[in-house]
Amino acid sequence: MSVRRWVAILAVFTAPAVGEAEEFCADQRVVVKRARVSFGYTEEGKWVNAGEVTEVVVTVREQRGDWVLIRSGGKRGWVRIAEVVSLADAPAYFTGMIEAQPRVGSHYLRRAAALAEQKEYAKAERDWTEALRLAPSDPAAHYGRAVSRHLNKDYAGALEDYGVVIRLSPNHAGAFAGRAWLRATCSEGKYRDGAEAVRDARRACELTAWGDPDCIDNLAAAYAENGQFDEAGRWQSKALEFPAFQGQSRENALVRVKLYKDGRPYRTDGRE
């Protein structure tokens, strides 16, 4: 909870024209600098808008000049490098933004996301709290805190925040996926619920049009927790069919294939 599918369709979906730019490497994590950043691709010489980037922290899949390829909301697209900052540089960047605009909650939210990725959970929690004080109904802040709490093994707090996100934003695929993974794989049994995990995971797959291998991977884990190991194996195999499902995500999924064949669910501490 990985260059992917893009390579197979690169002849049709291509990046915009290239130019001089900062260099990022494949699989590098970056933080999106602001909300409402659009991404997309060119097809037959025309720009196709894939929508807005919904995640705060994303992974670079490829770079072409001043554009990087990312995935968001189960879709692939290119975003300008000027819209992102490397994970390593993000805390300092957003500290500067906070000093200039101390009442903008989004700056705290984005610094918190970077700190959580760096496992600075206590610092991240303080920033999430401030972001929510400034914007208490912001689903992005609740979702960010849910992920941070999940990573920090605060499972009760994570479940609470995932639930708030879903109430505020009923079509938030990430919240359904995160809650499904927690309910399916948590090492503490009192937080697991196979039937609810299956419902959440299927909703995440529906919201991403069954095109996100990570959501399908979550569905497999949910079926395993629910004792439906044949379904778990079937959906895990479907996730592995995506050429984009590579790297550590694929290696972990191959481990789960064997577990499900042996009739065992997957367990994890935190969110990984």
C-alpha positions, -999 to +999 in steps of 0.1 A: +000+000+000+058+009-084+079+031-150+047+012-152+019+008-178+029+040-195+057+023-215+032+002-233+011+031-245+038+057-250+033+057-287-002+072-281+002+092-249+032+114-250+047+141-229+046+178-239+076+193-256+108+192-234+129+221-221+156+228-195+146+217-160+156+204-127+163+166-128+143+140-110+149+102-111+124+075-115+107+064-083+117+097-066+090+110-042+079+146-046+054+169-029+029+188-049+032+225-040-004+235-040-040+223-045-058+221-079-027+212-099-038+197-132-020+169-150-026+152-184-010+141-216-008+149-253-026+128-279-024+134-316-009+168-308-036+179-284-035+183-246-058+159-228-066+170-192-066+140-168-080+161-140-064+174-108-037+157-088-055+145-057-025+133-037+000+155-018+030+132-022+034+114-055+061+093-072+079+104-103+077+076-130+096+094-157+109+129-166+110+147-200+124+181-198+104+203-175+076+177-171+073+146-149+050+116-152+030+107-121+000+087-112-030+102-093-065+088-086-057+057-107-047+078-137-014+086-154-004+121-166+023+147-169+027+176-145+051+206-147+082+202-126+075+238-113+045+224-095+065+199-073+093+199-049+115+170-039+107+152-007+141+160+008+136+198+001+099+200+009+101+207+047+123+237+042+103+249+012+070+248+031+086+263+062+094+293+040+058+294+027+045+293+063+067+322+074+053+342+044+017+331+048+011+317+083-027+314+080-027+292+049-036+257+061-024+241+029+012+249+037+010+231+070-007+202+054+020+198+027+048+201+052+031+175+074+029+151+045+066+155+038+075+150+075+053+119+077+071+104+047+103+110+065+089+093+096+089+125+116+055+116+130+054+139+160+063+170+139+038+159+113+010+155+138+015+191+150+013+204+114-019+183+107-034+198+138-026+233+128-039+226+092-072+214+107-075+243+131-073+266+101-096+245+079-115+219+100-135+206+071-107+200+047-108+164+036-072+166+023-060+174+058-080+146+074-068+122+048-032+132+053-035+128+091-051+094+085-022+082+064+003+096+090-015+079+119-017+047+099+020+048+093+026+055+130+005+026+140-022+048+156-049+026+140-078+040+160-069+075+150-064+065+114-098+048+112-114+078+127-098+101+101-105+079+071-142+079+082-142+117+084-127+119+049-154+097+035-182+117+052-167+149+038-158+136+004-178+104-003-159+096-036-124+098-021-108+066-034-077+070-013-097+070+020-116+038+010-084+021-001-065+031+031-093+020+054-097-013+035-059-020+038-060-013+076-091-035+081-076-063+060-040-064+072-036-047+106-014-067+129-039-059+158-069-081+154-094-057+170-091-034+140-096-060+113-129-066+097-128-087+065-164-080+053-160-042+058-125-044+041-140-060+010-167-034+008-142-005+012-118-021-013-144-027-039-156+009-036-120+021-041-118+000-072-151+013-085-140+049-079-107+043-099-126+024-127-108-008-118-076+007-133-055+011-102-034-020-094-028-008-058-066-007-052-070-042-067-041-054-045-060-041-015-091-060-026-071-092-027-059-086+008-094-079+019-107-111+005-079-130+022-089-115+056-125-125+049-114-161+043-120-161+006-086-172-005-096-182-041-109-147-047-078-132-030-055-151-054-076-142-084-075-105-076-039-105-067-031-121-101-051-093-117-031-067-100+001-083-112-011-082-148-006-044-148+028-037-164+028-006-142+028-028-110+066-029-105+093-025-079+088-032-043+050-032-048+053-062-071+078-080-049+054-077-019+025-088-040+044-120-051+049-128-015+011-124-009+003-148-038+021-176-019+004-167+013-031-168-002-023-201-019-014-214+015-047-201+030-031-173+050-040-136+051-014-109+050-003-090+081+016-057+084+026-032+110+018+004+099+006+010+064+032-008+042 
